[in-house]
């Protein structure tokens, strides 16, 4: 009755989860199996080698070599899954949105990651097209009319005129590649499964292979803040305050441990009232404030180190003498273990050994409470230590 309703389009095929389809297949009813193929998509048993890998990964996740690291798990997700899937509103929309899927079920995750071609909804079965010129294009069918079809590949939408198609068929292989986990260590794998099964978003742990995504120079992808106050213009992050009763922050999705952060900053038409700063190894509080280290920016504050929502001023010596007021200034922040160092225009400012300070946290940019001001950041570059 359920599959009849799907066939008659009274129930959307997308509303039938893969784990339920597997349960229906386990009834071993030939007529039901045929209806599954016709109304929902491909269903097949898992090959022996993949079943063995699933068993190994199940044991790894249940008996991890070290405690899972959710931020590391999200970094692995960004490197692989996010290219096609959305989770908590972030990611591509080629594959299914994972936010509402059965992510807390380890068996569901193992099956879909290790053997993605075993259960494929019709909405996500690849169409493979051979053109008269010998070009092979595979992707999800997004649109079709009398003259052409549109396929969504992993990188782009491709429109193919029908009079150029020599052959067309549905593939039994998922767009999601097999063996994605082979490139990762056991700790990375365990952390990925922990992140996928989690109930909320977490920062991304910065690593050497992902820091180019820290700021793309085009928009605020990977950052969150009040869009009325923060935006990107000419490759620069701009914070413009009409006058604020409390501090406002632009938070990065990225967290780091040991790193070097360089950027150029300018307080536009600085009248002495402008005040900003860069948070690092920080955390986002529920009230929108930040807690953690801040490299200060502003008249009377340039070059000082402050702990926002914490111990307050940690380094009170000013670097004002090195600053070009109202112009661009190069700022450098280096964190290694408990040691924090900063430079302004190549001149050393902070050099503090702080065993009490946090060793990991997110980055954020600040618009301080007070009168109207504008701050700009450009050439933002994050490097992560070994």
C-alpha positions, 0 to 999 in steps of 0.5 A: 500500500505504501509503495502504491501510494508512492507510485501514484505520487500521493507520497513523495519517494524522498520521504521514504528513508533508505533504512526503511527501504532496506527493511522492505527488501528484507521481506524477500518478496519478488513483487515488492522488490520490483515495486521498490525498483520502479517507485523508489530506486536501486536496492542491492545487497552489500558485497562481502568485501564492503560488509567486512569493512563495515564490520571493521569500522563498526568496531573502530567507532565503538572502540576508538583509539582516542576520544573523538574530536568533533572539530576535526570531524567537521574538517573531514566532512568539509574535505569530502561530504560537504562538496555534495551534501548540506548539514546544518545549512552549510554545503552543496545541494547535489546530494541529499540534505543530511540535517534531517537524516538518520545520522544517529544510527551508526548502521545507517551511516556505515552503509551509506558511506562504505557502500553508497551504491547499495541503496539509491533513490531515483532522485539521486540515480545518475544519468549517463549520457554518451554524445555523438561526439564521444563525450560521456557526461554523468550526473543527476537529471535536474531538468528536461524538455523537448530539446535538451536535458540538464545534468548536475555533475559534481562541479557544474550543470551541463545542458545537452541538446537531445539531438546530440545524444547517442545513448542515455541510461540510468547508472547503478553507481552512486555519484558518491565515490567508494573508499572515501575513508581510505585517505583518513587516519582512524582518529579522523574517521572516528571524529567524522562519525562523531560529528555526523551523529552530533546534534549541533554545529561545531567549528572546523579545525584548521589544517594545512590542507584546508586553510585556503577556505578560511576567507575566499575573498569574495563573500562571507562563506565560513563566517557568521555575523550581522549582515547589516554590519559585516560584508565583503567589498573589493576583496576586503572584509568590512565592518561598519557600525552606525553606533553600537550599544554592545560589541558585535562580532563576525565569527569564523567557522574555523578553529585553530591551535598553533597558527600564524595569522597575517592581515592588513587592517585599516580604521577608516577615517579614524577620529580616535573613537574607532575600536576593533580587534581580532579574536583568536583561540576564542569561543562564541558565547550564547549572548553573541559575545566572544570569550578569548584572546583579542589582538587590539586595534584602535587609538590607545589600544593598538598592539595590546592583548586583551582577554575578552569576557575573561581576564581583561588586559594581558599585555598593556604595552602599546604598539601605537608608535608603529601604526600608520593612523587612518591607513593600512597596517600589517598585523601578524599574530603567532600562537605556539603552545602557551606563547602568544606573539604579535607584530604591527608593520614588522615591529614586535608588540606582544610576547607573552607566555600564558599557560592559563590561556586557551590552546584552541578556539575560533577567530572573530572580528570585532566592532566595539560598542560606541560611536560610528566607525568602519574597519576593513581587513584585507589579505587575510591569511591563516597558516597552521603549524605542524 
